[in-house]
Amino acid sequence: MAEDKTEKTVVTNRKARHEYEIIDRIEAGIVLIGSEVKSLRAGRANLGDAYGRVRSGEVWIVDMHISVYDKTTAQAPDPLRERKLLLHSNEIKRLSRRIQEKGFTLIPLRVYFKHNRVKIELGLARGKRKYDKKTAIAERDAKRDIDREQKQFRYKL
């Protein structure tokens, strides 16, 4: 999903791209408290161990850490509380069917602001095996070497 001028990325889950093969991407809204939005604007969130769960016809994000906003005067929410995601019912049904298949999980890829609303990009993912990770690293290193050689060749002309 390309980032345009109306989107400001808050946090990305770089570990997800290494650990999982992303099959499909879904954009969802997220239900937050005001102090959590202010904390997100300050960039104080972590998606490290977060995952999505479908429960009783609703999608929830679990273990997403949003730090407590330091200037809040009200009762501060739990930083690791489960947060409800806003999706259409047909999307939820499709996701729940796919997640029930063996090996699929719902992983948050990034949190961003779109037209001043907090959105979360979810990825329907399948876990990579160790040899898949090694292959991906080898391909990335080979591409980097090729690009480096092409760059040197361009300057010699």
Wavefront OBJ file of the C-alpha trace (Angstrom):
o trace
v 0.000 0.000 0.000
v 1.691 3.209 -1.143
v 1.851 6.070 1.298
v 0.407 9.329 -0.032
v 0.270 12.891 1.304
v -2.803 12.247 3.464
v -1.121 9.381 5.343
v 1.406 9.682 8.156
v 2.883 6.403 9.345
v 3.238 6.136 13.111
v 4.800 2.709 13.527
v 5.614 -0.249 11.267
v 6.109 -3.898 12.105
v 9.390 -4.692 10.362
v 9.658 -8.044 12.106
v 6.447 -9.217 10.426
v 7.928 -9.040 6.934
v 10.836 -11.207 8.057
v 8.847 -13.740 10.083
v 5.766 -14.066 7.860
v 4.770 -14.344 4.221
v 2.063 -11.698 3.699
v -0.817 -13.126 1.620
v -3.369 -10.293 1.813
v -3.577 -6.763 3.274
v -6.594 -5.148 4.924
v -7.121 -1.592 6.169
v -9.142 -1.229 9.377
v -10.118 1.501 11.776
v -9.295 1.111 15.458
v -11.271 2.113 18.551
v -9.068 4.236 20.822
v -9.327 6.550 23.810
v -8.302 10.204 23.340
v -5.065 9.903 25.292
v -4.056 6.908 23.149
v -4.490 8.997 19.997
v -2.248 11.702 21.463
v 0.329 9.089 22.350
v 0.187 7.740 18.775
v 0.703 11.248 17.396
v 3.891 11.324 19.461
v 4.910 7.994 17.874
v 4.821 6.003 21.114
v 3.538 2.585 20.021
v 4.954 -0.876 19.452
v 3.604 -3.674 17.243
v 6.311 -6.209 18.122
v 4.222 -9.070 19.534
v 0.786 -7.924 18.368
v -1.673 -10.097 16.482
v -5.306 -10.033 15.448
v -8.061 -12.265 16.768
v -11.634 -12.803 15.549
v -13.973 -13.337 18.486
v -17.798 -13.433 18.387
v -18.036 -11.630 15.055
v -15.571 -8.843 15.975
v -11.880 -8.389 15.247
v -9.578 -7.429 18.114
v -5.904 -6.444 18.187
v -4.041 -8.127 21.048
v -0.673 -7.134 22.636
v -0.337 -3.845 20.750
v 1.500 -1.518 23.126
v 0.487 2.157 23.141
v 2.405 4.029 25.836
v 0.527 6.087 28.406
v 0.309 9.751 27.412
v 2.331 11.575 30.055
v 0.109 14.677 30.219
v -3.171 12.845 30.763
v -5.184 13.733 33.866
v -7.843 11.040 33.561
v -7.426 7.403 34.479
v -4.767 6.072 32.097
v -5.785 2.980 30.076
v -3.782 -0.229 30.157
v -1.070 0.042 27.452
v -1.597 -3.589 26.390
v -5.403 -3.685 26.446
v -7.243 -5.386 23.593
v -8.558 -2.863 21.066
v -11.489 -3.383 18.747
v -10.948 -3.042 15.004
v -13.573 -1.573 12.704
v -14.298 -3.686 9.639
v -17.354 -4.484 7.527
v -19.133 -7.692 8.480
v -18.362 -9.361 5.140
v -14.642 -8.626 5.645
v -14.795 -10.125 9.144
v -16.465 -13.288 7.823
v -13.860 -13.627 5.077
v -11.022 -13.118 7.574
v -12.411 -15.614 10.072
v -12.678 -18.273 7.342
v -9.086 -17.653 6.229
v -7.693 -17.609 9.783
v -9.271 -20.967 10.562
v -7.178 -22.515 7.784
v -4.024 -24.136 9.067
v -1.040 -21.801 9.354
v -2.765 -18.462 8.774
v -2.704 -15.600 11.258
v -3.615 -11.915 11.356
v -0.623 -9.611 11.873
v -0.609 -5.789 12.152
v 1.824 -4.339 9.614
v 1.600 -0.615 10.362
v -0.397 2.025 12.197
v -0.949 5.336 10.440
v -3.110 8.441 10.300
v -5.299 8.841 7.222
v -7.323 12.048 7.052
v -6.749 12.501 10.835
v -8.164 9.065 11.641
v -6.070 6.243 13.050
v -5.926 3.248 10.723
v -4.168 -0.060 11.029
v -2.961 -2.175 8.125
v -3.432 -5.869 8.821
v -1.782 -8.663 6.938
v -3.188 -12.134 6.494
v 0.032 -14.066 6.899
v 1.558 -17.501 6.940
v 4.675 -18.165 9.005
v 7.953 -18.608 7.149
v 10.192 -21.560 7.840
v 13.863 -21.162 8.625
v 15.004 -22.073 5.116
v 12.550 -19.547 3.621
v 14.128 -16.807 5.744
v 17.633 -17.812 4.674
v 16.591 -17.789 1.010
v 15.070 -14.314 1.376
v 18.272 -12.989 2.984
v 20.418 -14.540 0.232
v 18.221 -13.007 -2.500
v 18.363 -9.587 -0.826
v 22.179 -9.745 -0.561
v 22.510 -10.845 -4.195
v 20.262 -7.989 -5.362
v 22.310 -5.513 -3.326
v 25.554 -6.778 -4.934
v 24.063 -6.544 -8.446
v 22.819 -3.002 -7.813
v 26.235 -2.007 -6.482
v 27.968 -3.384 -9.601
v 25.481 -1.653 -11.924
v 25.999 1.637 -10.132
v 29.789 1.399 -10.520
v 29.374 0.487 -14.210
v 27.149 3.535 -14.861
v 29.748 5.925 -13.491
v 32.529 4.429 -15.657
v 30.724 5.311 -18.905
l 1 2 3 4 5 6 7 8 9 10 11 12 13 14 15 16 17 18 19 20 21 22 23 24 25 26 27 28 29 30 31 32 33 34 35 36 37 38 39 40 41 42 43 44 45 46 47 48 49 50 51 52 53 54 55 56 57 58 59 60 61 62 63 64 65 66 67 68 69 70 71 72 73 74 75 76 77 78 79 80 81 82 83 84 85 86 87 88 89 90 91 92 93 94 95 96 97 98 99 100 101 102 103 104 105 106 107 108 109 110 111 112 113 114 115 116 117 118 119 120 121 122 123 124 125 126 127 128 129 130 131 132 133 134 135 136 137 138 139 140 141 142 143 144 145 146 147 148 149 150 151 152 153 154 155 156 157
